[in-house]
């Protein structure tokens, strides 16, 4: 598969780290700021938006 070569542990680590980086950037850009708000405030807004 993919040219018949095998991938070592280093290649697996690089791919895994790249995926985690993409996910972290996604959360950083698209995530909602919650600093200074209580869990009850955040939960209430989430419930109000779902209905």
C-alpha positions, 0 to 999 in steps of 0.5 A: 500500500502506498508504494509498498513501503512500510512506515516506522514509528516516527512517521506514525507519530508525525501523522498523529501529531499533525492531526492533533495540531489541526484539531487544536487549531480548529478548537482555538478558532471555532471554540466559544470563549467561556472564561469568567462564566459559570458552568450553569451559565454555559449550560443554560445557553446551550439548552436555550439554543437547542430548543 
